[in-house]
Amino acid sequence: MRLQRLDLTRYGTFTGRSIDFGTRSEGQVDLHIIYGPNEAGKSTTLAAFLDLLFGIGVQSPFNFLHSYPTMRIGGLLEIGGATRMFTRIKRAQNSLLDADDRPIAESTIRGELGGIDRDAYRTMFSLDDETLEKGGESILASKGDLGELLFSASAGLADLSRRLLDLKGEADRFYKYRARSGELSDLKARLAQLKLEREQIDTLASEHARL
């Protein structure tokens, strides 16, 4: 998937503005850098692109000029071997529209993203001061998903996070620290019961032999 044009129709401080990245040039590096002074709208532009892909948040902070019902973002995406126009509006359902303003399935875009969610996409592909600072802090603290995400991307394992969560769930069902239930706890309880029954049988056998 490639963004060819981003339309900031009514979003944040923008009204009727577009950023055109043009078509891909064969044999040329396809890299574009958006830069400008503070408060120029760089962070707003990044948020708009993420909202185009994943939806405008329930409590979006970008309604200070345009009210929620009028917020609108557009994007020309190279997707699935074709160039298609998409529009995102602020709505609980059916917020992704096609070129004719007809609602279309979220999977139209999500399917091209390999199953990753907004946070994962932002970490992997959206570089700004905040992302870099938080990513560095996570690495220094030996926490976060950056290493996992980079491995997933390089190996083409888009569902790695989901699989790891499934395995963690299986492990937690078998044993979880200080949990009173679980397969291991049940097995330990059963073992203790069998041990008690064996001791009772041994006692009865010794009593029988004495008699």
JOLIN-V18578 format. One record per residue. N is the residue number from 1. OMEGA is omega in degrees with one decimal (999 if undefined). Layout:
BEGIN
N	OMEGA
N	OMEGA
END
This chain:
BEGIN
1	-179.8
2	176.8
3	179.1
4	177.9
5	176.5
6	-179.4
7	176.1
8	-172.7
9	175.0
10	-173.9
11	-180.0
12	179.1
13	-173.8
14	173.5
15	176.4
16	178.4
17	179.0
18	173.3
19	-175.6
20	179.3
21	178.0
22	178.9
23	178.8
24	178.4
25	-179.4
26	177.7
27	-179.7
28	176.3
29	-176.8
30	-177.8
31	178.9
32	179.7
33	175.5
34	-177.7
35	179.6
36	-179.7
37	176.9
38	179.0
39	178.7
40	178.5
41	-179.2
42	-179.9
43	177.6
44	178.8
45	177.1
46	179.2
47	179.5
48	179.2
49	178.3
50	178.0
51	176.4
52	-177.6
53	-168.1
54	178.8
55	178.6
56	-175.9
57	-178.7
58	-179.9
59	-179.0
60	179.0
61	-173.4
62	179.9
63	-174.0
64	175.9
65	179.6
66	-178.2
67	-177.8
68	-176.6
69	-176.9
70	-179.0
71	-175.4
72	177.2
73	176.2
74	178.8
75	174.3
76	-174.2
77	170.0
78	-169.8
79	178.2
80	178.3
81	-179.9
82	175.7
83	-174.7
84	178.7
85	177.4
86	176.1
87	177.4
88	175.7
89	-179.2
90	-177.8
91	-178.2
92	-179.9
93	177.5
94	-177.4
95	178.7
96	-175.3
97	176.4
98	-176.5
99	179.4
100	179.9
101	174.9
102	180.0
103	176.0
104	-175.2
105	176.8
106	-178.3
107	178.0
108	176.7
109	-175.4
110	-179.6
111	179.0
112	-176.5
113	176.1
114	175.9
115	-179.5
116	-179.0
117	-175.8
118	-177.5
119	179.8
120	179.6
121	-180.0
122	-179.4
123	-174.3
124	-167.7
125	-175.3
126	-176.9
127	171.2
128	-177.0
129	-177.2
130	-179.3
131	-179.6
132	-179.4
133	-179.7
134	178.2
135	177.5
136	178.7
137	-180.0
138	179.2
139	-179.9
140	-179.1
141	-179.0
142	176.4
143	-179.2
144	-173.4
145	-173.9
146	179.5
147	179.4
148	-178.5
149	179.0
150	177.8
151	-179.8
152	-177.8
153	-176.9
154	-177.7
155	-178.6
156	-178.5
157	-174.2
158	-177.9
159	-178.7
160	-179.0
161	-179.5
162	-179.7
163	178.4
164	176.9
165	177.5
166	179.7
167	177.6
168	177.8
169	177.6
170	179.4
171	179.6
172	177.9
173	179.3
174	179.3
175	174.9
176	-174.5
177	177.4
178	177.1
179	-178.5
180	178.8
181	-176.6
182	-176.3
183	-179.4
184	177.8
185	178.8
186	179.6
187	177.8
188	178.2
189	178.9
190	178.6
191	178.2
192	178.8
193	178.5
194	177.7
195	178.4
196	179.3
197	178.2
198	178.8
199	178.1
200	178.5
201	178.5
202	178.9
203	178.9
204	-179.9
205	179.7
206	177.2
207	179.7
208	179.6
209	-179.7
210	179.3
211	999
END
